[in-house]
Amino acid sequence: MTVTIDIADGLATLTLARAQANNALDAATKVAFLDAVAAAADDSSVRAVLLTAEGRNFCVGQDLAEHLIALESDPATAMNTVAEHYNPLVRALAALRVPVVSAIPGACVGAGWGLALATDIRIAGGKTSFATAFSGIALASDSGLSYSLVQRLGADRARALLLLGEKIGAQQALDWGLVHRVVDDEDVVDVAREIARALSEGPTAAYREIKSLVAASADGLDAALDRELDAQVRLGAGADHRAAVSAFVAKDKPVFIGS
């Protein structure tokens, strides 16, 4: 299997398992990845998702050996993978209603970077590096990079990263707000899992509202205020809010049931 999924105690762990190819995305991996994300989305017991990878590198993007075969056999359909695989994958990850944490070891390139940026919290190692890489093979970008990089960095930095394809290191990614934390390389998965585990035990309904509010933030302040009002009214009537306030007053640790 090129992608594995394990669901236990509210946490779904999705693992890219093609380490021998640096987790390059061939057709089978993309299909399996989308199926795994869909399985996590459809399982009501899942309260957080951890995305990680086997081997030294997170994902080097498209499997170019497979892509060359597609170009040589039928160039008119070789780029169909964007519509069939990459766009649905990014949309599915971004649409997950629970927190998604990614553990990013080693190289994170091209579509791999686009997929990582579709997660909520990203943990990198000291040797982690990022690159767009598309211009080096005479392409523009896919997997949402033209959007996600501009959203986080502004148009100038995003344009330079896409035009030049230059690699940036973990510290620069941290300084630019592209990752949440940089840890020792051997600790990347463990730290990300610890964060994902804590989120899986947290107030799931509140997390869902937070993700929705942030996703709609571009609509402006007035719309945000109205959405926040609606969200707070919904959450204020929930069991988790009452339990958390009671626990705070009693100086106890709250136990969240996700509602």
N, C-alpha and C positions, 0 to 999 in steps of 0.2 A: 504493500500500500504506500502511496506517495503522500497521503495526508491521513493522519489519524485523529480520532476524536474520542475523548474520555470525559464522561459526565459523572461527577461524584460530589455529593454534599453541596449542591447548588452551583458548582463551578464546572464550566465546560472548557476543557483544554484542547485546543486545535494545534496540531503540530505538523509543520512541513517536514516530510520524512524522505527527502531525496538528497541526502547529504553528499552522495557520490557525485552529484552534478551541481553542487553548491545551491541546491534547492531551486534550480532553474525551472521555469514554469512551462512544462510541455502540456499538451492537450489533456492528457489523463490527469495531471496534477490540478489543472484549472477546474476540471469537472468535479474532481473529488473535493477540492477546496470549497467550491460553491455548495456542494451537497452537505459538507460539514457545517458550514455557516447556516444553511437552511435547517439542519437538524437541531442546532443550538437555538435558533429562533423559534422553532416549533415546540421545544420542550419547556413546558411551564415550570419545571423545577429549576431551570437555569436562572441564576441571579447575577452572574458575571461570567465573562469569557476571557481566557488567556490564549493569546496567539504566540506561538514560539516555533522554533525550528531545530532540527537535528544538525549536528556538524558545526564547523567553524564559522559558517556564513549564514545569515538570515535568508537572503534570496537575491540572486543576481539578475532577476528579471526574466524576460522571455528566453526560452531554450532556442538559441539561434541555429543550432544544427537542424532541429525539426523545422524551424521557420524557413531555412534555405530549401529544404525539400518541398515545402509548400510553394515557395516562390518559383521553383523550377518546374513543378508539376502544373500549377495553375495560378499564375500571378494575379489574375483577376479576383481570386477569392482568398488569397494569402492573408489579407488583412481582416478577414471576417472575424478573426479571434477577438478583435476589439469589441465588436458588438455582441458576440456570442459569449465571451468569457470575461474580459476585463471590466467592461462597464457593469455587467450584473454583479460581479464580485465586489467592486467598490461600493456599489449601491447597497448590496446586502450587508456588508460590514457596517457601513454608515447608518443603516436603518435599524441595526440591533438596538433594542430598547433597554438593554442592560449595559453596564460599564464593560468596556473592552480594553484590556491591557496587553501590550505587545512587548515581548522580550526580544531584543534585536542584537544578536552577536555578529561580529565580523562585517562583511559587505552587505549593504542594502542598496540595491541599484535598480533604476528604471521602474518597471511595474512593481517590483518589490517595495520600493520607496512609496509609491502611490498607495499600495495596500497598507503599509505601516501607518501612513498619515490618515488613513480612514479609521484608525483606532483612537481611543480616547486618551490613553496614557501610554507613553513609550519609554522603555528603560533600555539604555545602551551601555555597552562596555567601553573601556578605555581605548580599545583598538577598533571599535565600530567606525565605519565610514559610510558616507552617503554620496550618491551621484545620480544625475538624471540619465546620462549616457545616450539618449535618443539621437542627438545631433551627430554623434560619432558614427551612426549607421544611417545617416541621411533621413531621419524621421523627426517629427516635432515632439509630441508627448502624448501619452494616454494615461489611463488609470487615475485621472483626475489631477495630475500634477500641475497643470496650468491653472487650476483653481486653488488647490490646497496650498501650493507654495505662495501664490499671490496673497491669499488670505492671511498667512502667517508672517510673510516677509515683506510684503509690498511688491509692486510691479517691477521695480528696478532690480532688486536682488533676485527675484524669481526669473526674470528675463535673462540675467547673466548666468544663472545656474543652468538654465535650459539651453542657452546659446553655446556656452563654453563646455558644458558637461564636466566641469571640474569637480574633483572629489573634495568633500569637506569632512573633517574629523569629528569625533564625538564632542570635544569641548566646544568647537564652533557651533555645532548643532545645538548644544545646551545653551550657549550664549544667545543664539538666535531664537530660542524657544521652540525648537523642533523636537526636542526630547524633554522629558520631565526630570530625568535623573541619569547620571553617568556613574557606574559602579565598576568594581573590579570585573574583568572579563569572566572569570570563573563564577561570579555571583549573579550574572545577568538574569538567568532563568529563575533562580531562587528568590531574588528580590521581586521580580515581576509576579511570581506566583504568590508571594506573601501579600503583595498589594491586591492582587485579584481575589485572593481568599478573603481578605478583610472586606472588600467590596461585596463579595457574595454573602456576607453575613450582615450587611448594612441595610439601610432603609430603601429597598428596591423601588418603591413607588416614587420616592423623592428623587432618586437617581434618574428615573425615567423622565420626570418633569424637568430636571436640570438639563438633560440632553436635548429635550425638545425646545426649551427656552433658548439655549445657546445656538441651536441650529437655526432658529428664526430671528436671531438678534439683528440681522441686517435690515429688518423692516423698520428699525428706528425706535426711539425712546418711548413714544406714546404707545405704540403697539406692544413693546416689551412690558410696560407698566400694566397694561390690560391683561396680558398673558400671565404675568406674575400674580396678579390678583386672582385670576381663575385657578392657577396652580395652587396657591396657598390655601384657598378655600377648600379645594378638593383634598389636599394633604392634611389640612387642619381637622377634617372630619375622619381621618384614618386612624387605625389602631396604633400604628407605629408612632405617630406624633404624640398621642396621649400617653403611651407607654414610656416614651423617651422623656417627656416632661415630668412624669411621675418619678421616674428613676433619677432624674437630675435633682429634684427636690429632696428625694430620699438618699441622695449621694450613693446611688447604686449604678451599676452598668446596665444600660438598656439592652434588651433582647428584641431584635427586629424580626418580624414575620414576613415583611415584604408588602404590607398593605397600608 
